[in-house]
C-alpha cells in the first residue's frame, strides 16, 4: 500500500439501552471523547464518514440530523450503510487520495428504536426468502447445526464460546451483557430460540456508538506519540443465501488473504498477538478461527478447548468479550478495531494482553456473515 | 491523488412503473449497459460502490441479494446512502476508491424503484425524517407547532416552496421564469431516450396552464417519481487510456452539508431566521471542488452543468451558488436562452431531475450525464460546443446536503 494511515484517537459509548438519551446525545459524547483522546479539535477534521442504516435508525436519510453531533458541520462527509469497518475503509481511502489529512469515522445503532432482528428479516429477497418467514437467528441456527454435524461439535462447545466471551466481558466497562457467574450449564439452560442456539449464545443487541480518528502518515507523526497503523485491510461480499454453502465463509477467506498480504503476514498464529472478532452467534467464532487460518478446517473447537484463544492463552481472541457481550450492529466492527487499538497501545485496563503489538479486528454484515471486513493493526515496529 | 476517469456509462429507461423488471433486473440493466459502453466485463472490475434510499423500495440492504445479479458476489461491495444525494455520494465513493489505489476499476451503481412500495416513498419515506425527531421533541419538550414543522420540512416539496419564495423575493425572479425552466427540462428530456417526462417543444405557456399545487409551484413544475437505475465505470489512468478514446477525467469533488441551518431555524425552535436558498453547503462544496480542479473562475471555465433540480427554482439557485452566475441573476441568463442546449452554458441538457427522478440514482445521473457530454456520447442532447469542464451537482439531506463533482476532458494537473 502506498502511503500509510494511522489511528490516532478513539472513543466508544457504554453499550446499553437508554431511552432517555437521543442518538445525537450518544454520538456527541463519544465524538468529544475521541477528539480528546487524539488531542485535536473539530477544526482539525478534514472529512467525516459515518456508518448506520436507515432501517436500524428508524428514519429515512438517517445521517441528516447527525451532521452536527458528529462534528461534520460544514465539512466533507458521507455515510456508508453497513458495518463501521467499511466506514473505516472509506475514510482510509479518502486519506490515501491525499484530499484530506484527518478523517473522523463514526458508527452507531439505536437498537431501541427499531428491532434489529426485524431489519435482518427485511434484508431477505422480498419475492422468495422473505415469504418463507426466515430470520437471522433461525438461519444461523441452521448454519450452526450444519457445522456441528459436519465436524462433530457439541452444544457444550458452543456454550464454552459464550462462557469465554462473557467472562472476559466482566472486566470490560463498556460491555452490556455482564453476568456475575457464568457456567456452561447456565448457557445451555438459557432460553432456546432455535435449535441449538440459546439466548446466551446470541449477541445481545444494544444501543452503541464507536468513533475512530484516522490520519495520514505525516499528520499522525506530527500529532500523535503512539499512532497505531492500519497495516492491512480487506473486505468482500459473497453470494446471497440461496447460492451459498453456509459451511464456508468465503468472503472472509478472501478478505483476510488481502489483509494478510498487505501486512506481510505468513503465519497468523505466530504473527498476530490478539484478535477481536464480530461473532454474532457462538458457532461463528469457531468458523471464523478456521477462515482466518488459525487452524485447519473443522478444528476451531480444538483451539477453544485447549484454551489457546482464552484471555491468558497463546493467542487471545475477544479479550473484551466480543460481540456476544454487546452488539450495536453497525458499530460492532468498529468497536473491535478500537479494542484492538487499546491492546496495542497498552490501554486495555484489566484485560490487557501482555506485549500485544499486532492485532486483527473483524467486522461483518448480513445474514450468516455474508459480508466480511478484516483490519490488521500494528504499532511502531 | 492518482488520475481517475469515467470510461463507461449505463442507465435504464425511466418511467413511473417499470413492471417489466424486478429491482434486481433494473439494476442489472444499468450495470450491463455501462460495462458494454466501456467494453469491459465484470471480471475486470474490482468491486462496486452502490446505494439507494432503502426505505423507498421496502427492502433493507438490497445489495446483499441483488449483488449476485450484477456479478458483485465475491467482490468488494461498499454501500453508501445519504438521501437525495445518494447517487452523488456513491459516484464519489467509486472515484475515491480508484483514486486511493485500493481499486483499479470500480462501478458506481445507484437505483430507485418507487413503484415497489405500497405508497409513494417520497411522501411516507420522507415523513420519517421528521418522525425520527419525535424522540428529540419528547425529550426536550418542543411544542406541537415545532413538531409539525419538523415533519413538514422532511418532504422535499415542502421545503422547496420556502426556498423558492426566498429566492424569488431576493432576486426578482417570477413564476413565469419557473415555467421557462420546467418547459426547457421537458423539451430537453424529449431528446434523451432514457428520460421520464418527455414533452417535445414544450413551451412555458403549456406549463403555465397547469394548476398551482403550493405557491409558487404548479403541477407542471414538479418532478415525477421514477423507476430507474444508473451506473458508471471508473478506472485508473492506464486502463482509462487503453479502453476509452475520450474519458471523462475527475478534476475535483466534495460533499458538504449545512443541516445546522435547519436546526437553528425558527421552525425548529431555534432563534435564527435562515434562508433555505442560502445553501452554504453548495458554496463550500463548489469552492473545494474548484480548488482541487484548479478552476479559478467558474464563470469562464465551466462549460456545462448538470444541476439537481427536482423543482425549477433550484436550477436557478444552485447555478448561482456554484458560481456560474452572480447572485440573483441566473434567471436573466436563462431567459435569454444562455442555458439552452445550444446556449453559452448549457444547464441540465438531459432534462435533469425535473424530468426524471429515481431518487437514489438522480445525483449519479448528473455525474453520468456530465461524463457523456465530455465523452461526446450524449446523442441527440449533446451540446454543440466543446465541453472542457463540466460540473455535476447533487442536493439532498433535509435542505442542505450537497455533492459537487467536477469532470474534465483532460486529467488534473
Interface residues (C-beta under 8 A of the other chain):
Chain A: X1 X2 X20 X22 X23 X24 X53 X54 X55 X57 X58 X59 X60 X61 X62 X63 X64 X65 X67 X68 X72 X73 X74 X75 X76 X77 X78 X79 X80 X81 X82 X86 X89 X90 X92 X93 X94 X96 X97 X98 X99 X113 X119 X120 X122 X123 X124 X125 X126 X127 X235 X236 X237 X238 X239 X240 X241 X243 X250 X251 X254 X365 X366 X367 X370 X371
Chain B: X1 X2 X22 X51 X53 X54 X55 X56 X58 X59 X60 X61 X62 X63 X64 X65 X67 X68 X72 X73 X74 X75 X76 X77 X78 X79 X80 X81 X82 X83 X84 X89 X92 X93 X96 X97 X99 X100 X101 X102 X125 X126 X128 X129 X131 X132 X133 X135 X136 X139 X154 X254 X255 X256 X257 X258 X259 X260 X262 X263 X280 X281 X284 X285 X288 X292 X396 X397 X398 X401
